[in-house]
Amino acid sequence: MKNLGQLMKQAQAMQSKMSELQGKMSDAEVEGSSGAGMVTATVNGKGELKRLSIDPKLVDPGEVEVLEDLIVAAFATAKRRAEAQFEEEMKAMTGGLPIPPGMKLF
């Protein structure tokens, strides 16, 4: 039973660290850009879009489709970077133990 008690303490410590990491990542902001930096999207650790910056030179009524594509690309880049940052933080916290595929922590 002594080992079970230790295991429970470790699980509680891990849960506490996970909560701390989730809070930290919620506050983290990661940027992604497209169109040679003409469109920049900033997301938090949950992948929520926080800011969008568009170079005024892109605002042309005849080029709306291009602008829309650049926005989507910048957002996707920022989201991938936020996810990669979160995965690195998780690896550091869990000592490299893999998280099961599909397991969402947010």
C-alpha positions in Angstrom: 0.0 0.0 0.0 2.9 2.3 0.5 3.7 2.4 -3.2 0.0 3.2 -3.9 0.3 6.2 -1.6 3.4 7.4 -3.3 1.7 7.0 -6.7 -1.3 9.0 -5.6 1.0 11.8 -4.3 2.8 11.9 -7.7 -0.5 12.0 -9.5 -1.7 14.9 -7.4 1.6 16.7 -8.0 1.3 16.1 -11.7 -2.3 17.4 -11.7 -1.2 20.6 -9.9 1.6 21.1 -12.5 -0.8 20.5 -15.3 -3.2 23.1 -14.0 -0.3 25.5 -13.6 0.9 24.8 -17.2 -2.6 25.3 -18.6 -2.9 28.7 -16.9 0.6 29.6 -18.2 -0.3 28.6 -21.7 -3.6 30.4 -21.7 -1.7 33.6 -21.0 1.1 32.8 -23.5 0.9 34.5 -26.9 2.4 33.1 -30.1 2.6 34.9 -33.5 2.3 33.5 -37.0 2.6 35.5 -40.2 2.1 35.1 -43.9 2.7 37.1 -47.0 6.2 38.0 -46.0 4.9 39.4 -42.7 2.1 41.5 -44.2 -0.5 39.6 -42.2 0.3 38.6 -38.6 -2.0 36.6 -36.3 -1.4 36.3 -32.5 -3.0 33.4 -30.7 -3.0 32.2 -27.0 -2.1 28.7 -25.9 -5.7 27.6 -26.4 -5.5 28.6 -30.1 -7.8 31.5 -29.7 -7.1 34.5 -32.0 -6.1 37.5 -29.9 -4.8 40.0 -32.5 -4.7 40.3 -36.2 -2.4 42.8 -38.0 -2.8 43.6 -41.7 -0.5 45.8 -43.7 -2.6 48.6 -45.2 -1.0 47.9 -48.6 -3.0 44.7 -48.7 -6.4 46.4 -48.4 -7.5 46.4 -52.0 -11.2 45.6 -52.8 -10.0 43.6 -55.8 -7.7 41.4 -53.7 -10.1 40.4 -50.9 -9.6 36.7 -51.7 -5.8 37.0 -51.4 -6.2 38.8 -48.1 -8.6 36.1 -46.8 -6.1 33.4 -47.7 -3.2 35.2 -46.0 -5.3 35.6 -42.8 -6.1 31.9 -42.7 -2.4 31.0 -43.3 -1.2 33.4 -40.6 -3.7 32.0 -38.1 -2.8 28.4 -38.9 0.9 29.2 -38.5 0.3 30.8 -35.1 -1.9 28.0 -33.9 0.7 25.3 -34.9 3.4 27.3 -33.1 1.3 27.5 -29.9 0.6 23.8 -30.0 4.3 23.0 -30.5 5.2 25.3 -27.6 2.6 23.5 -25.4 3.9 20.1 -26.4 7.5 21.1 -25.5 6.3 22.4 -22.1 4.4 19.1 -21.6 7.5 17.0 -22.4 9.5 19.0 -20.0 6.9 18.6 -17.3 6.2 14.9 -17.8 9.9 14.0 -18.2 9.2 12.9 -21.8 6.3 10.6 -21.1 4.1 10.6 -24.1 0.6 11.9 -23.9 -1.9 9.5 -25.5 -2.9 10.6 -29.0 -6.2 12.6 -29.0 -5.9 13.5 -25.3 -6.9 17.1 -25.1 -5.7 19.1 -22.1 -7.6 22.2 -23.0 
